[in-house]
Amino acid sequence: MGRGMLLIITGSFVIFGMIQLGVFDRQTNINNLNVTYWTQSQARNVANMGMEHAFKRLADENSWRTTLSTPVIFNYRDDYAELYVLDNSVAGMSLPFGVIEVRSRGFVGEEIIEARAQLFVSGGLPPVDAAMGIFTENIDFEVAGSAFLINGTDTNPDGTPGPVGDLPGISVNNPAAYNEIMTSMNSTQMSRVQGMDPDPESINSIGGTIDENHPSLNYNPAMDAEMLEEFVQRSILNADVVYDNFTASGEGSLGTPDNPQVIVVNGILDVQNATGAGILIITESGLLDARGNFDNYQGLVIVQGSADMTRGNINIFGAMLFGGENPQLEIDIDFRGNVGIQYSSQVLTSITDNLYSTAAREHRILTYVD
């Protein structure tokens, strides 16, 4: 009886001890989880506070940039955030013209949480994602021969390398436009669309495949037709001149680099041995009829109607955008001449600085991830 009772009591102590150890272990795990959750939350808060600090500084100092290796440190008590403010002028970055990427890494103890945002500098040009951007699914794309060149490699008008990263030769925001362009060119013609390599994941998502002949043609559903349309409407209201029909002939007839012009054409723009600089908009009912020499245009050309570029020498430095927000837009592109569309950040920056006040520029948040 006594020995049996002793065994029962001893066994009870062992069981109670095991239960107590289990409770202690569980409590320890809960405490560890709570600590981990707290440090993660605090690191996220620090990252977001760093982001807010960056936004405020950019509001006062739009030109502020860092590099990928030299962040600005924002201290918050014992914690801190590393701030990176980047655009296409930063070595190693590839972003649309006019877009800034802000990265804020919050450090709390050994915990690191990163927040990222992309901002568009409004009040100037719209985002430029490629040498040629297409914002519609209704497109008729025709090329003949291989004398044309659509090039997203950043290049200055004098032929020297541009100061920032490269873009695709062509970017589209609709699979139908991608398919139309791909089926309209042979392998030799595809080699004339040059620039940054397309994103394999994006191309695969619409059933495309990238092989050695694939042109520098990218599918980018984030291309915002609404922002392009806002820019077009604002430019129409503030244009230097609006034509129903116009024949451009002679040097500087469409503006000069020192005196760029915002020109809107609602009908036919007949180009005959003309040069120009600034912003040229062909509205939905318009036609860019460049069958004579259009050998040096520096700026942004936006076509919401048709572009007939079938004769002579045509060279556009800057970028060319087609389409808009209207889903019914039908864009006709006919390249049969010696057509060159060359992305140039130098030109776009110069146009922005000459046409738009720095005070009028604001930052619009495109994406925010933490």
ZIUR-V955524 format. One record per residue. RES is the residue in three letters. SS is DSSP state (2 for helix, 1 for strand, 0 for the rest). OMEGA is omega in whole degrees, 0 to 359 (none if undefined). NEAR is the number of other C-alpha atoms within 8 Angstrom. Layout:
res-><RES/RES>
ss-><SS/SS>
omega-><OMEGA/OMEGA>
near-><NEAR/NEAR>
This chain:
res-><MET/GLY/ARG/GLY/MET/LEU/LEU/ILE/ILE/THR/GLY/SER/PHE/VAL/ILE/PHE/GLY/MET/ILE/GLN/LEU/GLY/VAL/PHE/ASP/ARG/GLN/THR/ASN/ILE/ASN/ASN/LEU/ASN/VAL/THR/TYR/TRP/THR/GLN/SER/GLN/ALA/ARG/ASN/VAL/ALA/ASN/MET/GLY/MET/GLU/HIS/ALA/PHE/LYS/ARG/LEU/ALA/ASP/GLU/ASN/SER/TRP/ARG/THR/THR/LEU/SER/THR/PRO/VAL/ILE/PHE/ASN/TYR/ARG/ASP/ASP/TYR/ALA/GLU/LEU/TYR/VAL/LEU/ASP/ASN/SER/VAL/ALA/GLY/MET/SER/LEU/PRO/PHE/GLY/VAL/ILE/GLU/VAL/ARG/SER/ARG/GLY/PHE/VAL/GLY/GLU/GLU/ILE/ILE/GLU/ALA/ARG/ALA/GLN/LEU/PHE/VAL/SER/GLY/GLY/LEU/PRO/PRO/VAL/ASP/ALA/ALA/MET/GLY/ILE/PHE/THR/GLU/ASN/ILE/ASP/PHE/GLU/VAL/ALA/GLY/SER/ALA/PHE/LEU/ILE/ASN/GLY/THR/ASP/THR/ASN/PRO/ASP/GLY/THR/PRO/GLY/PRO/VAL/GLY/ASP/LEU/PRO/GLY/ILE/SER/VAL/ASN/ASN/PRO/ALA/ALA/TYR/ASN/GLU/ILE/MET/THR/SER/MET/ASN/SER/THR/GLN/MET/SER/ARG/VAL/GLN/GLY/MET/ASP/PRO/ASP/PRO/GLU/SER/ILE/ASN/SER/ILE/GLY/GLY/THR/ILE/ASP/GLU/ASN/HIS/PRO/SER/LEU/ASN/TYR/ASN/PRO/ALA/MET/ASP/ALA/GLU/MET/LEU/GLU/GLU/PHE/VAL/GLN/ARG/SER/ILE/LEU/ASN/ALA/ASP/VAL/VAL/TYR/ASP/ASN/PHE/THR/ALA/SER/GLY/GLU/GLY/SER/LEU/GLY/THR/PRO/ASP/ASN/PRO/GLN/VAL/ILE/VAL/VAL/ASN/GLY/ILE/LEU/ASP/VAL/GLN/ASN/ALA/THR/GLY/ALA/GLY/ILE/LEU/ILE/ILE/THR/GLU/SER/GLY/LEU/LEU/ASP/ALA/ARG/GLY/ASN/PHE/ASP/ASN/TYR/GLN/GLY/LEU/VAL/ILE/VAL/GLN/GLY/SER/ALA/ASP/MET/THR/ARG/GLY/ASN/ILE/ASN/ILE/PHE/GLY/ALA/MET/LEU/PHE/GLY/GLY/GLU/ASN/PRO/GLN/LEU/GLU/ILE/ASP/ILE/ASP/PHE/ARG/GLY/ASN/VAL/GLY/ILE/GLN/TYR/SER/SER/GLN/VAL/LEU/THR/SER/ILE/THR/ASP/ASN/LEU/TYR/SER/THR/ALA/ALA/ARG/GLU/HIS/ARG/ILE/LEU/THR/TYR/VAL/ASP>
ss-><0/2/2/2/2/2/2/2/2/2/2/2/2/2/2/2/2/2/2/2/2/2/2/2/2/2/2/2/2/2/2/2/2/2/2/2/2/2/2/2/2/2/2/2/2/2/2/2/2/2/2/2/2/2/2/2/2/2/2/2/0/0/0/0/0/0/0/0/0/0/0/1/1/1/1/1/0/0/1/1/1/1/1/1/1/1/0/0/0/0/0/0/0/0/0/0/1/0/1/1/1/1/1/1/1/1/1/1/0/0/1/1/1/1/1/1/1/1/1/1/1/1/0/0/0/0/0/1/0/1/1/1/1/1/1/0/0/0/1/1/1/1/1/0/0/0/0/0/1/1/1/0/0/0/1/0/0/0/0/0/1/0/0/0/0/0/0/1/1/1/1/1/0/0/2/2/2/2/2/2/2/2/2/0/0/0/2/2/2/2/0/0/1/1/0/0/0/0/0/2/2/2/2/2/2/0/0/0/0/0/0/0/0/0/0/0/1/1/1/0/0/0/0/0/2/2/2/2/2/2/2/2/2/2/2/2/2/0/0/0/1/1/1/0/0/1/1/1/1/1/1/1/1/1/0/0/0/0/0/0/1/1/1/1/1/0/0/1/1/1/1/1/1/1/1/1/1/1/1/1/1/1/0/0/0/0/1/1/1/0/0/0/0/1/1/1/1/1/1/1/1/1/1/0/0/1/1/1/1/0/0/0/1/1/1/1/1/1/1/1/1/1/1/0/0/0/0/0/0/0/1/1/1/1/1/0/0/1/1/1/1/1/1/0/2/2/2/2/2/2/2/2/2/2/2/0/0/2/2/2/0/1/1/1/1/1/1/1/1/0>
omega-><181/180/179/178/180/179/179/181/179/178/179/178/180/181/179/178/179/178/181/177/178/178/179/179/180/179/178/179/179/179/179/178/179/179/179/180/181/182/177/179/180/178/177/178/180/178/180/175/175/178/179/177/179/180/181/180/179/179/180/188/187/183/182/176/171/168/178/183/182/179/170/183/175/184/175/185/182/183/181/176/171/183/175/178/195/168/185/179/182/180/179/181/175/182/175/176/179/181/177/174/178/176/179/181/180/181/173/186/178/182/179/176/181/171/179/175/171/182/173/179/181/184/177/179/174/176/178/186/185/173/176/178/182/187/179/174/183/185/172/188/181/174/177/181/181/179/182/175/175/194/178/176/185/185/177/180/179/177/179/180/178/187/187/184/182/176/174/173/178/170/178/178/182/180/181/178/177/182/180/181/182/182/182/185/170/186/178/179/178/180/180/173/192/179/182/179/178/180/183/182/179/180/179/183/179/175/179/176/180/175/185/180/185/180/174/181/185/172/183/182/180/176/193/180/180/179/176/181/177/180/180/182/178/180/178/180/185/184/172/179/176/180/165/172/183/172/180/182/177/181/178/182/176/180/177/178/179/180/183/183/170/186/179/180/180/181/183/169/180/184/180/179/184/169/180/178/178/180/181/183/173/186/188/181/188/179/170/184/184/180/168/181/173/201/181/171/181/180/182/177/179/181/174/177/182/177/179/185/195/183/176/180/183/180/179/176/183/176/179/183/181/174/183/186/182/183/181/180/174/186/176/179/183/180/178/179/175/188/174/174/189/175/178/178/178/179/183/177/180/179/179/183/183/187/189/178/176/182/182/185/178/180/177/181/177/179/176/181/174/none>
near-><4/5/6/7/8/8/8/8/8/8/8/8/8/8/8/8/8/8/8/8/8/8/8/8/8/8/8/8/8/8/8/8/8/8/8/8/8/8/11/12/8/9/14/13/9/15/16/12/8/15/13/8/9/11/8/8/10/10/9/6/7/7/5/8/8/11/11/10/4/7/10/8/8/10/8/8/5/6/11/13/15/13/15/15/13/14/14/14/9/12/9/6/10/9/11/11/10/11/13/13/12/14/13/15/14/19/14/13/6/5/10/10/12/11/14/12/12/12/13/12/12/10/8/8/9/9/10/10/13/14/18/14/13/12/15/17/10/10/11/9/10/9/9/7/7/8/8/12/12/14/15/16/15/15/14/13/9/4/6/7/7/11/9/10/15/10/16/19/17/15/14/17/14/12/10/8/14/12/8/11/9/7/7/9/10/7/7/8/10/11/10/12/14/14/12/11/8/10/8/8/6/10/14/9/7/7/6/7/7/8/5/4/8/9/9/13/14/14/14/10/8/5/9/8/10/8/8/12/10/8/10/9/8/8/9/9/6/7/11/7/7/10/10/8/10/10/8/12/10/9/8/10/10/13/12/12/11/5/8/15/13/13/14/13/16/13/13/12/14/12/15/13/12/16/16/15/15/16/12/13/13/17/12/9/9/14/12/15/11/16/13/10/13/15/11/11/11/13/15/12/10/12/15/15/16/12/12/13/15/11/11/10/11/14/12/14/15/16/17/13/12/13/16/13/10/6/7/5/12/10/13/11/12/11/12/14/14/11/13/11/15/17/15/15/14/11/13/13/8/9/12/10/9/10/7/9/8/6/4/7/10/8/9/8/9/8/8/9/6/8>
